[in-house]
Amino acid sequence: MTETTPVSEMSFEQAMQELEQVVAKLERGEVALDESIALYERGAELKKRCETKLREAEEKVAAITLDSEGQPTGTTPVESQ
């Protein structure tokens, strides 16, 4: 993944990997101010994507239904908020 890949098309893992790269660049302080601002904005988008993907995963896990013996029997739809 590169900085040109739309964040909305990234998996959680892809967004997290790029976010780690952005943070590392910013922490090193080896980039010009304009690039730092662009990196920060990209990082904010990546963070939001990761949070969204995690929330989706949590909703799917919460929607798993169990039978009387505690065995998974399927899932129930989760209503959008």
N, CA, C and O atoms as a CHARMM CRD file, in Angstrom:
* protein
*
  324
    1    1 MET  N      0.83300  -1.18600   0.00000 PROA 1      0.00000
    2    1 MET  CA     0.00000   0.00000   0.00000 PROA 1      0.00000
    3    1 MET  C      0.87500   1.24600   0.00000 PROA 1      0.00000
    4    1 MET  O      1.93200   1.28600   0.62900 PROA 1      0.00000
    5    2 THR  N      0.41900   2.23400  -0.70300 PROA 2      0.00000
    6    2 THR  CA     1.13700   3.49700  -0.74900 PROA 2      0.00000
    7    2 THR  C      0.20500   4.61300  -0.31600 PROA 2      0.00000
    8    2 THR  O     -0.99000   4.41000  -0.10500 PROA 2      0.00000
    9    3 GLU  N      0.77800   5.78000  -0.19100 PROA 3      0.00000
   10    3 GLU  CA    -0.02300   6.92100   0.23400 PROA 3      0.00000
   11    3 GLU  C     -1.06800   7.30700  -0.80600 PROA 3      0.00000
   12    3 GLU  O     -1.92000   8.15000  -0.52400 PROA 3      0.00000
   13    4 THR  N     -1.03100   6.72000  -1.99700 PROA 4      0.00000
   14    4 THR  CA    -2.02100   7.02200  -3.02300 PROA 4      0.00000
   15    4 THR  C     -3.20600   6.06500  -2.98300 PROA 4      0.00000
   16    4 THR  O     -4.21900   6.32400  -3.63200 PROA 4      0.00000
   17    5 THR  N     -3.10800   4.98000  -2.24600 PROA 5      0.00000
   18    5 THR  CA    -4.21000   4.03500  -2.12500 PROA 5      0.00000
   19    5 THR  C     -5.31300   4.67200  -1.29000 PROA 5      0.00000
   20    5 THR  O     -5.04900   5.15400  -0.18800 PROA 5      0.00000
   21    6 PRO  N     -6.55000   4.68300  -1.79700 PROA 6      0.00000
   22    6 PRO  CA    -7.63700   5.25000  -1.00300 PROA 6      0.00000
   23    6 PRO  C     -7.79700   4.48500   0.31400 PROA 6      0.00000
   24    6 PRO  O     -7.84900   3.25500   0.32600 PROA 6      0.00000
   25    7 VAL  N     -7.87200   5.21100   1.39600 PROA 7      0.00000
   26    7 VAL  CA    -7.99800   4.59900   2.71900 PROA 7      0.00000
   27    7 VAL  C     -9.25700   3.74700   2.78700 PROA 7      0.00000
   28    7 VAL  O     -9.25900   2.70100   3.43700 PROA 7      0.00000
   29    8 SER  N    -10.31700   4.17500   2.13000 PROA 8      0.00000
   30    8 SER  CA   -11.58600   3.44600   2.17700 PROA 8      0.00000
   31    8 SER  C    -11.50600   2.05600   1.54600 PROA 8      0.00000
   32    8 SER  O    -12.39700   1.23200   1.75100 PROA 8      0.00000
   33    9 GLU  N    -10.45300   1.79100   0.78600 PROA 9      0.00000
   34    9 GLU  CA   -10.28700   0.48100   0.15400 PROA 9      0.00000
   35    9 GLU  C     -9.33800  -0.43200   0.92700 PROA 9      0.00000
   36    9 GLU  O     -9.10900  -1.56900   0.51700 PROA 9      0.00000
   37   10 MET  N     -8.79200   0.04300   2.02100 PROA 10     0.00000
   38   10 MET  CA    -7.79600  -0.72700   2.77700 PROA 10     0.00000
   39   10 MET  C     -8.44800  -1.65800   3.78500 PROA 10     0.00000
   40   10 MET  O     -9.49800  -1.35900   4.35300 PROA 10     0.00000
   41   11 SER  N     -7.79400  -2.80000   3.98900 PROA 11     0.00000
   42   11 SER  CA    -8.19700  -3.68800   5.07900 PROA 11     0.00000
   43   11 SER  C     -7.65800  -3.09200   6.37900 PROA 11     0.00000
   44   11 SER  O     -6.87400  -2.14400   6.35700 PROA 11     0.00000
   45   12 PHE  N     -8.08000  -3.64800   7.49500 PROA 12     0.00000
   46   12 PHE  CA    -7.57100  -3.18400   8.78600 PROA 12     0.00000
   47   12 PHE  C     -6.05600  -3.30400   8.82800 PROA 12     0.00000
   48   12 PHE  O     -5.36100  -2.38300   9.25700 PROA 12     0.00000
   49   13 GLU  N     -5.55100  -4.44600   8.37900 PROA 13     0.00000
   50   13 GLU  CA    -4.11400  -4.70700   8.45000 PROA 13     0.00000
   51   13 GLU  C     -3.32300  -3.73100   7.58400 PROA 13     0.00000
   52   13 GLU  O     -2.26200  -3.25600   7.98900 PROA 13     0.00000
   53   14 GLN  N     -3.83300  -3.43600   6.40200 PROA 14     0.00000
   54   14 GLN  CA    -3.15500  -2.49600   5.51200 PROA 14     0.00000
   55   14 GLN  C     -3.12600  -1.09500   6.11700 PROA 14     0.00000
   56   14 GLN  O     -2.09600  -0.42000   6.10200 PROA 14     0.00000
   57   15 ALA  N     -4.26800  -0.66900   6.64700 PROA 15     0.00000
   58   15 ALA  CA    -4.34600   0.66500   7.24900 PROA 15     0.00000
   59   15 ALA  C     -3.44100   0.75800   8.47500 PROA 15     0.00000
   60   15 ALA  O     -2.78000   1.77600   8.68300 PROA 15     0.00000
   61   16 MET  N     -3.41000  -0.28500   9.27600 PROA 16     0.00000
   62   16 MET  CA    -2.57200  -0.27500  10.47800 PROA 16     0.00000
   63   16 MET  C     -1.09700  -0.22000  10.10300 PROA 16     0.00000
   64   16 MET  O     -0.32500   0.50700  10.72800 PROA 16     0.00000
   65   17 GLN  N     -0.70300  -0.97800   9.09500 PROA 17     0.00000
   66   17 GLN  CA     0.69500  -0.99400   8.66900 PROA 17     0.00000
   67   17 GLN  C      1.12500   0.39100   8.18000 PROA 17     0.00000
   68   17 GLN  O      2.19400   0.87900   8.54800 PROA 17     0.00000
   69   18 GLU  N      0.30400   1.01100   7.36500 PROA 18     0.00000
   70   18 GLU  CA     0.66500   2.33900   6.87300 PROA 18     0.00000
   71   18 GLU  C      0.64200   3.36200   8.00500 PROA 18     0.00000
   72   18 GLU  O      1.47800   4.26500   8.04400 PROA 18     0.00000
   73   19 LEU  N     -0.30600   3.22600   8.92000 PROA 19     0.00000
   74   19 LEU  CA    -0.36200   4.14000  10.06400 PROA 19     0.00000
   75   19 LEU  C      0.92400   4.05300  10.88100 PROA 19     0.00000
   76   19 LEU  O      1.45000   5.07500  11.32100 PROA 19     0.00000
   77   20 GLU  N      1.42900   2.84900  11.08400 PROA 20     0.00000
   78   20 GLU  CA     2.69400   2.67700  11.80700 PROA 20     0.00000
   79   20 GLU  C      3.84300   3.36300  11.07800 PROA 20     0.00000
   80   20 GLU  O      4.72000   3.95300  11.71000 PROA 20     0.00000
   81   21 GLN  N      3.83900   3.28700   9.74600 PROA 21     0.00000
   82   21 GLN  CA     4.88000   3.94300   8.95600 PROA 21     0.00000
   83   21 GLN  C      4.77900   5.46700   9.08000 PROA 21     0.00000
   84   21 GLN  O      5.79400   6.15500   9.19700 PROA 21     0.00000
   85   22 VAL  N      3.56500   5.98200   9.05300 PROA 22     0.00000
   86   22 VAL  CA     3.34800   7.42300   9.18400 PROA 22     0.00000
   87   22 VAL  C      3.84900   7.90300  10.54100 PROA 22     0.00000
   88   22 VAL  O      4.54800   8.91300  10.62900 PROA 22     0.00000
   89   23 VAL  N      3.49600   7.18700  11.58500 PROA 23     0.00000
   90   23 VAL  CA     3.91800   7.57000  12.94100 PROA 23     0.00000
   91   23 VAL  C      5.43900   7.55200  13.04500 PROA 23     0.00000
   92   23 VAL  O      6.03400   8.45800  13.62900 PROA 23     0.00000
   93   24 ALA  N      6.06500   6.52900  12.48400 PROA 24     0.00000
   94   24 ALA  CA     7.52600   6.44100  12.53900 PROA 24     0.00000
   95   24 ALA  C      8.17900   7.63100  11.84400 PROA 24     0.00000
   96   24 ALA  O      9.13900   8.20000  12.36400 PROA 24     0.00000
   97   25 LYS  N      7.66800   8.00900  10.67500 PROA 25     0.00000
   98   25 LYS  CA     8.22100   9.16100   9.95800 PROA 25     0.00000
   99   25 LYS  C      8.06500  10.44000  10.77000 PROA 25     0.00000
  100   25 LYS  O      8.99000  11.24600  10.86200 PROA 25     0.00000
  101   26 LEU  N      6.89200  10.61600  11.35300 PROA 26     0.00000
  102   26 LEU  CA     6.64700  11.82300  12.14000 PROA 26     0.00000
  103   26 LEU  C      7.51800  11.86200  13.39500 PROA 26     0.00000
  104   26 LEU  O      8.02100  12.91900  13.77600 PROA 26     0.00000
  105   27 GLU  N      7.69200  10.71200  14.02900 PROA 27     0.00000
  106   27 GLU  CA     8.52800  10.65900  15.23700 PROA 27     0.00000
  107   27 GLU  C      9.98800  10.96800  14.94000 PROA 27     0.00000
  108   27 GLU  O     10.66900  11.59800  15.74900 PROA 27     0.00000
  109   28 ARG  N     10.46900  10.52700  13.78400 PROA 28     0.00000
  110   28 ARG  CA    11.86300  10.80500  13.41900 PROA 28     0.00000
  111   28 ARG  C     12.08400  12.28600  13.13200 PROA 28     0.00000
  112   28 ARG  O     13.19900  12.78700  13.28200 PROA 28     0.00000
  113   29 GLY  N     11.03600  12.98600  12.72400 PROA 29     0.00000
  114   29 GLY  CA    11.14800  14.40700  12.44900 PROA 29     0.00000
  115   29 GLY  C     12.01600  14.73600  11.25800 PROA 29     0.00000
  116   29 GLY  O     12.58500  15.82500  11.18600 PROA 29     0.00000
  117   30 GLU  N     12.12400  13.82000  10.33100 PROA 30     0.00000
  118   30 GLU  CA    12.99500  14.00800   9.18000 PROA 30     0.00000
  119   30 GLU  C     12.25100  14.53300   7.95500 PROA 30     0.00000
  120   30 GLU  O     12.79400  14.49700   6.85100 PROA 30     0.00000
  121   31 VAL  N     11.03200  15.01600   8.12400 PROA 31     0.00000
  122   31 VAL  CA    10.25400  15.50500   6.99500 PROA 31     0.00000
  123   31 VAL  C      9.96200  16.99300   7.17300 PROA 31     0.00000
  124   31 VAL  O      9.89400  17.50400   8.29100 PROA 31     0.00000
  125   32 ALA  N      9.79600  17.66200   6.05300 PROA 32     0.00000
  126   32 ALA  CA     9.49100  19.08900   6.07900 PROA 32     0.00000
  127   32 ALA  C      8.10300  19.32000   6.68200 PROA 32     0.00000
  128   32 ALA  O      7.29200  18.39900   6.77500 PROA 32     0.00000
  129   33 LEU  N      7.85000  20.55200   7.08300 PROA 33     0.00000
  130   33 LEU  CA     6.58800  20.89200   7.72600 PROA 33     0.00000
  131   33 LEU  C      5.38600  20.54500   6.85500 PROA 33     0.00000
  132   33 LEU  O      4.42900  19.94100   7.34200 PROA 33     0.00000
  133   34 ASP  N      5.41900  20.91500   5.58000 PROA 34     0.00000
  134   34 ASP  CA     4.29000  20.61000   4.68800 PROA 34     0.00000
  135   34 ASP  C      4.04400  19.10800   4.59500 PROA 34     0.00000
  136   34 ASP  O      2.89700  18.66200   4.61500 PROA 34     0.00000
  137   35 GLU  N      5.11700  18.33200   4.49300 PROA 35     0.00000
  138   35 GLU  CA     4.96400  16.88000   4.42800 PROA 35     0.00000
  139   35 GLU  C      4.46500  16.32900   5.76000 PROA 35     0.00000
  140   35 GLU  O      3.69100  15.37300   5.78500 PROA 35     0.00000
  141   36 SER  N      4.89900  16.92000   6.85200 PROA 36     0.00000
  142   36 SER  CA     4.42800  16.49700   8.17200 PROA 36     0.00000
  143   36 SER  C      2.91600  16.68900   8.29600 PROA 36     0.00000
  144   36 SER  O      2.20900  15.83600   8.83300 PROA 36     0.00000
  145   37 ILE  N      2.44200  17.81600   7.79300 PROA 37     0.00000
  146   37 ILE  CA     1.00400  18.08400   7.84700 PROA 37     0.00000
  147   37 ILE  C      0.24600  17.06900   7.00600 PROA 37     0.00000
  148   37 ILE  O     -0.77600  16.53600   7.43900 PROA 37     0.00000
  149   38 ALA  N      0.74500  16.79800   5.80000 PROA 38     0.00000
  150   38 ALA  CA     0.09800  15.81000   4.93100 PROA 38     0.00000
  151   38 ALA  C      0.12000  14.42200   5.57200 PROA 38     0.00000
  152   38 ALA  O     -0.86900  13.69100   5.51400 PROA 38     0.00000
  153   39 LEU  N      1.24800  14.06500   6.18100 PROA 39     0.00000
  154   39 LEU  CA     1.34600  12.76800   6.86000 PROA 39     0.00000
  155   39 LEU  C      0.37000  12.68700   8.02600 PROA 39     0.00000
  156   39 LEU  O     -0.27200  11.65800   8.23600 PROA 39     0.00000
  157   40 TYR  N      0.26100  13.77100   8.77900 PROA 40     0.00000
  158   40 TYR  CA    -0.66200  13.79500   9.92100 PROA 40     0.00000
  159   40 TYR  C     -2.09800  13.59500   9.43700 PROA 40     0.00000
  160   40 TYR  O     -2.85900  12.83600  10.03700 PROA 40     0.00000
  161   41 GLU  N     -2.46400  14.27700   8.35100 PROA 41     0.00000
  162   41 GLU  CA    -3.81800  14.13600   7.81300 PROA 41     0.00000
  163   41 GLU  C     -4.06700  12.70700   7.33100 PROA 41     0.00000
  164   41 GLU  O     -5.13400  12.14300   7.57800 PROA 41     0.00000
  165   42 ARG  N     -3.09400  12.12900   6.65200 PROA 42     0.00000
  166   42 ARG  CA    -3.21800  10.74400   6.18800 PROA 42     0.00000
  167   42 ARG  C     -3.33700   9.81300   7.39800 PROA 42     0.00000
  168   42 ARG  O     -4.14700   8.88600   7.39700 PROA 42     0.00000
  169   43 GLY  N     -2.53600  10.06200   8.41600 PROA 43     0.00000
  170   43 GLY  CA    -2.59200   9.25700   9.63400 PROA 43     0.00000
  171   43 GLY  C     -3.95200   9.31800  10.29900 PROA 43     0.00000
  172   43 GLY  O     -4.44700   8.30800  10.79900 PROA 43     0.00000
  173   44 ALA  N     -4.56600  10.50200  10.31000 PROA 44     0.00000
  174   44 ALA  CA    -5.89400  10.64600  10.90400 PROA 44     0.00000
  175   44 ALA  C     -6.91700   9.81400  10.13000 PROA 44     0.00000
  176   44 ALA  O     -7.78500   9.18000  10.73100 PROA 44     0.00000
  177   45 GLU  N     -6.81800   9.81600   8.79300 PROA 45     0.00000
  178   45 GLU  CA    -7.71600   8.99400   7.97200 PROA 45     0.00000
  179   45 GLU  C     -7.50600   7.50900   8.25400 PROA 45     0.00000
  180   45 GLU  O     -8.46500   6.74700   8.37900 PROA 45     0.00000
  181   46 LEU  N     -6.23900   7.10900   8.35300 PROA 46     0.00000
  182   46 LEU  CA    -5.91700   5.70400   8.61300 PROA 46     0.00000
  183   46 LEU  C     -6.43300   5.26900   9.97900 PROA 46     0.00000
  184   46 LEU  O     -6.95900   4.16500  10.12500 PROA 46     0.00000
  185   47 LYS  N     -6.28400   6.12300  10.96500 PROA 47     0.00000
  186   47 LYS  CA    -6.76800   5.81600  12.32100 PROA 47     0.00000
  187   47 LYS  C     -8.28200   5.62000  12.30600 PROA 47     0.00000
  188   47 LYS  O     -8.80000   4.68700  12.92000 PROA 47     0.00000
  189   48 LYS  N     -8.98000   6.49500  11.60800 PROA 48     0.00000
  190   48 LYS  CA   -10.43100   6.38700  11.51400 PROA 48     0.00000
  191   48 LYS  C    -10.82100   5.07800  10.83000 PROA 48     0.00000
  192   48 LYS  O    -11.76700   4.41900  11.26200 PROA 48     0.00000
  193   49 ARG  N    -10.10500   4.69100   9.76600 PROA 49     0.00000
  194   49 ARG  CA   -10.38500   3.44000   9.06200 PROA 49     0.00000
  195   49 ARG  C    -10.19600   2.24000   9.99200 PROA 49     0.00000
  196   49 ARG  O    -11.02100   1.32600  10.01500 PROA 49     0.00000
  197   50 CYS  N     -9.10800   2.25200  10.75400 PROA 50     0.00000
  198   50 CYS  CA    -8.85100   1.15800  11.69700 PROA 50     0.00000
  199   50 CYS  C     -9.97100   1.06900  12.73200 PROA 50     0.00000
  200   50 CYS  O    -10.44900  -0.02300  13.04100 PROA 50     0.00000
  201   51 GLU  N    -10.38600   2.20800  13.26200 PROA 51     0.00000
  202   51 GLU  CA   -11.46800   2.21900  14.25300 PROA 51     0.00000
  203   51 GLU  C    -12.76300   1.68100  13.65900 PROA 51     0.00000
  204   51 GLU  O    -13.48000   0.92700  14.31600 PROA 51     0.00000
  205   52 THR  N    -13.06700   2.06200  12.42300 PROA 52     0.00000
  206   52 THR  CA   -14.27900   1.58700  11.75500 PROA 52     0.00000
  207   52 THR  C    -14.23900   0.07800  11.56600 PROA 52     0.00000
  208   52 THR  O    -15.21100  -0.61600  11.86200 PROA 52     0.00000
  209   53 LYS  N    -13.10300  -0.43200  11.06700 PROA 53     0.00000
  210   53 LYS  CA   -12.98100  -1.87100  10.84300 PROA 53     0.00000
  211   53 LYS  C    -13.06600  -2.64600  12.16300 PROA 53     0.00000
  212   53 LYS  O    -13.66000  -3.72300  12.20500 PROA 53     0.00000
  213   54 LEU  N    -12.48400  -2.11500  13.22900 PROA 54     0.00000
  214   54 LEU  CA   -12.57900  -2.77900  14.53200 PROA 54     0.00000
  215   54 LEU  C    -14.01700  -2.80200  15.03500 PROA 54     0.00000
  216   54 LEU  O    -14.47700  -3.81300  15.56500 PROA 54     0.00000
  217   55 ARG  N    -14.72600  -1.68900  14.86800 PROA 55     0.00000
  218   55 ARG  CA   -16.12200  -1.62200  15.30300 PROA 55     0.00000
  219   55 ARG  C    -16.96700  -2.63100  14.52200 PROA 55     0.00000
  220   55 ARG  O    -17.82700  -3.30000  15.09400 PROA 55     0.00000
  221   56 GLU  N    -16.71900  -2.73400  13.21900 PROA 56     0.00000
  222   56 GLU  CA   -17.44400  -3.71800  12.40500 PROA 56     0.00000
  223   56 GLU  C    -17.19000  -5.13600  12.90700 PROA 56     0.00000
  224   56 GLU  O    -18.11500  -5.94200  13.00500 PROA 56     0.00000
  225   57 ALA  N    -15.94400  -5.43100  13.22000 PROA 57     0.00000
  226   57 ALA  CA   -15.60100  -6.76600  13.71900 PROA 57     0.00000
  227   57 ALA  C    -16.26900  -7.03100  15.06600 PROA 57     0.00000
  228   57 ALA  O    -16.78200  -8.12400  15.30500 PROA 57     0.00000
  229   58 GLU  N    -16.26200  -6.02800  15.94600 PROA 58     0.00000
  230   58 GLU  CA   -16.89500  -6.18900  17.26000 PROA 58     0.00000
  231   58 GLU  C    -18.38600  -6.44900  17.11200 PROA 58     0.00000
  232   58 GLU  O    -18.94900  -7.26700  17.83900 PROA 58     0.00000
  233   59 GLU  N    -19.03200  -5.75700  16.17400 PROA 59     0.00000
  234   59 GLU  CA   -20.46200  -5.95800  15.95700 PROA 59     0.00000
  235   59 GLU  C    -20.74900  -7.36600  15.45400 PROA 59     0.00000
  236   59 GLU  O    -21.73700  -7.98200  15.85500 PROA 59     0.00000
  237   60 LYS  N    -19.89100  -7.87500  14.58000 PROA 60     0.00000
  238   60 LYS  CA   -20.08500  -9.23700  14.07200 PROA 60     0.00000
  239   60 LYS  C    -19.92300 -10.25400  15.19600 PROA 60     0.00000
  240   60 LYS  O    -20.70100 -11.20400  15.29500 PROA 60     0.00000
  241   61 VAL  N    -18.92200 -10.05700  16.03600 PROA 61     0.00000
  242   61 VAL  CA   -18.70700 -10.97900  17.15000 PROA 61     0.00000
  243   61 VAL  C    -19.88200 -10.91300  18.11700 PROA 61     0.00000
  244   61 VAL  O    -20.33800 -11.94400  18.61200 PROA 61     0.00000
  245   62 ALA  N    -20.36900  -9.71900  18.38600 PROA 62     0.00000
  246   62 ALA  CA   -21.49100  -9.55300  19.31300 PROA 62     0.00000
  247   62 ALA  C    -22.76900 -10.18200  18.76400 PROA 62     0.00000
  248   62 ALA  O    -23.66200 -10.54400  19.53000 PROA 62     0.00000
  249   63 ALA  N    -22.85700 -10.31300  17.44100 PROA 63     0.00000
  250   63 ALA  CA   -24.06600 -10.83200  16.82300 PROA 63     0.00000
  251   63 ALA  C    -24.08500 -12.35200  16.70300 PROA 63     0.00000
  252   63 ALA  O    -25.07500 -12.91300  16.23400 PROA 63     0.00000
  253   64 ILE  N    -23.02700 -13.02600  17.11100 PROA 64     0.00000
  254   64 ILE  CA   -23.00700 -14.48500  17.02900 PROA 64     0.00000
  255   64 ILE  C    -24.00100 -15.04500  18.04800 PROA 64     0.00000
  256   64 ILE  O    -23.97800 -14.66800  19.21900 PROA 64     0.00000
  257   65 THR  N    -24.86800 -15.93900  17.59500 PROA 65     0.00000
  258   65 THR  CA   -25.85600 -16.53400  18.48700 PROA 65     0.00000
  259   65 THR  C    -25.38400 -17.91300  18.93400 PROA 65     0.00000
  260   65 THR  O    -24.71400 -18.63000  18.19200 PROA 65     0.00000
  261   66 LEU  N    -25.74800 -18.26300  20.15800 PROA 66     0.00000
  262   66 LEU  CA   -25.35500 -19.55200  20.73700 PROA 66     0.00000
  263   66 LEU  C    -26.59100 -20.37400  21.05400 PROA 66     0.00000
  264   66 LEU  O    -27.65800 -19.82500  21.33000 PROA 66     0.00000
  265   67 ASP  N    -26.44300 -21.70500  21.01200 PROA 67     0.00000
  266   67 ASP  CA   -27.54700 -22.56100  21.40500 PROA 67     0.00000
  267   67 ASP  C    -27.49400 -22.78600  22.91600 PROA 67     0.00000
  268   67 ASP  O    -26.66000 -22.19400  23.60100 PROA 67     0.00000
  269   68 SER  N    -28.37700 -23.63500  23.43600 PROA 68     0.00000
  270   68 SER  CA   -28.46100 -23.85800  24.87800 PROA 68     0.00000
  271   68 SER  C    -27.19400 -24.47100  25.46400 PROA 68     0.00000
  272   68 SER  O    -26.97300 -24.39500  26.67200 PROA 68     0.00000
  273   69 GLU  N    -26.36400 -25.07400  24.62400 PROA 69     0.00000
  274   69 GLU  CA   -25.11400 -25.66700  25.08500 PROA 69     0.00000
  275   69 GLU  C    -23.92600 -24.74400  24.87600 PROA 69     0.00000
  276   69 GLU  O    -22.78300 -25.12400  25.13100 PROA 69     0.00000
  277   70 GLY  N    -24.20000 -23.52600  24.41000 PROA 70     0.00000
  278   70 GLY  CA   -23.12700 -22.56700  24.20600 PROA 70     0.00000
  279   70 GLY  C    -22.39300 -22.70500  22.88900 PROA 70     0.00000
  280   70 GLY  O    -21.33200 -22.10900  22.70100 PROA 70     0.00000
  281   71 GLN  N    -22.94900 -23.48500  21.97500 PROA 71     0.00000
  282   71 GLN  CA   -22.32500 -23.67000  20.67100 PROA 71     0.00000
  283   71 GLN  C    -22.84700 -22.61600  19.69000 PROA 71     0.00000
  284   71 GLN  O    -24.03900 -22.30700  19.69300 PROA 71     0.00000
  285   72 PRO  N    -21.97400 -22.06800  18.85900 PROA 72     0.00000
  286   72 PRO  CA   -22.43200 -21.08400  17.87100 PROA 72     0.00000
  287   72 PRO  C    -23.44600 -21.69800  16.91000 PROA 72     0.00000
  288   72 PRO  O    -23.24400 -22.80500  16.40900 PROA 72     0.00000
  289   73 THR  N    -24.52500 -20.98200  16.65900 PROA 73     0.00000
  290   73 THR  CA   -25.54800 -21.46800  15.73900 PROA 73     0.00000
  291   73 THR  C    -25.70500 -20.56200  14.53000 PROA 73     0.00000
  292   73 THR  O    -26.42300 -20.90800  13.59200 PROA 73     0.00000
  293   74 GLY  N    -25.06500 -19.44100  14.53200 PROA 74     0.00000
  294   74 GLY  CA   -25.18300 -18.50900  13.41400 PROA 74     0.00000
  295   74 GLY  C    -25.00100 -17.09200  13.91000 PROA 74     0.00000
  296   74 GLY  O    -24.45100 -16.85200  14.98500 PROA 74     0.00000
  297   75 THR  N    -25.46300 -16.18100  13.12300 PROA 75     0.00000
  298   75 THR  CA   -25.37700 -14.78000  13.49800 PROA 75     0.00000
  299   75 THR  C    -26.72800 -14.12300  13.31200 PROA 75     0.00000
  300   75 THR  O    -27.57400 -14.60000  12.55500 PROA 75     0.00000
  301   76 THR  N    -26.91300 -13.02800  14.01000 PROA 76     0.00000
  302   76 THR  CA   -28.10600 -12.22100  13.81900 PROA 76     0.00000
  303   76 THR  C    -27.67500 -10.87700  13.25900 PROA 76     0.00000
  304   76 THR  O    -26.60300 -10.38200  13.60600 PROA 76     0.00000
  305   77 PRO  N    -28.48100 -10.28600  12.40900 PROA 77     0.00000
  306   77 PRO  CA   -28.10300  -8.98200  11.83500 PROA 77     0.00000
  307   77 PRO  C    -27.94600  -7.93000  12.92800 PROA 77     0.00000
  308   77 PRO  O    -28.70100  -7.90100  13.90000 PROA 77     0.00000
  309   78 VAL  N    -26.96300  -7.08000  12.74900 PROA 78     0.00000
  310   78 VAL  CA   -26.74200  -5.97200  13.67400 PROA 78     0.00000
  311   78 VAL  C    -27.28700  -4.73100  12.99200 PROA 78     0.00000
  312   78 VAL  O    -26.94300  -4.43700  11.84800 PROA 78     0.00000
  313   79 GLU  N    -28.14300  -4.00500  13.70500 PROA 79     0.00000
  314   79 GLU  CA   -28.70700  -2.79000  13.13500 PROA 79     0.00000
  315   79 GLU  C    -27.65500  -1.70100  13.09000 PROA 79     0.00000
  316   79 GLU  O    -26.84600  -1.57500  14.00900 PROA 79     0.00000
  317   80 SER  N    -27.66200  -0.91400  12.02300 PROA 80     0.00000
  318   80 SER  CA   -26.72800   0.20800  11.90100 PROA 80     0.00000
  319   80 SER  C    -27.14600   1.31100  12.85200 PROA 80     0.00000
  320   80 SER  O    -28.32700   1.53000  13.11900 PROA 80     0.00000
  321   81 GLN  N    -26.13400   1.99300  13.34900 PROA 81     0.00000
  322   81 GLN  CA   -26.41800   3.09800  14.26800 PROA 81     0.00000
  323   81 GLN  C    -26.37700   4.39400  13.54900 PROA 81     0.00000
  324   81 GLN  O    -26.59100   5.44400  14.15600 PROA 81     0.00000
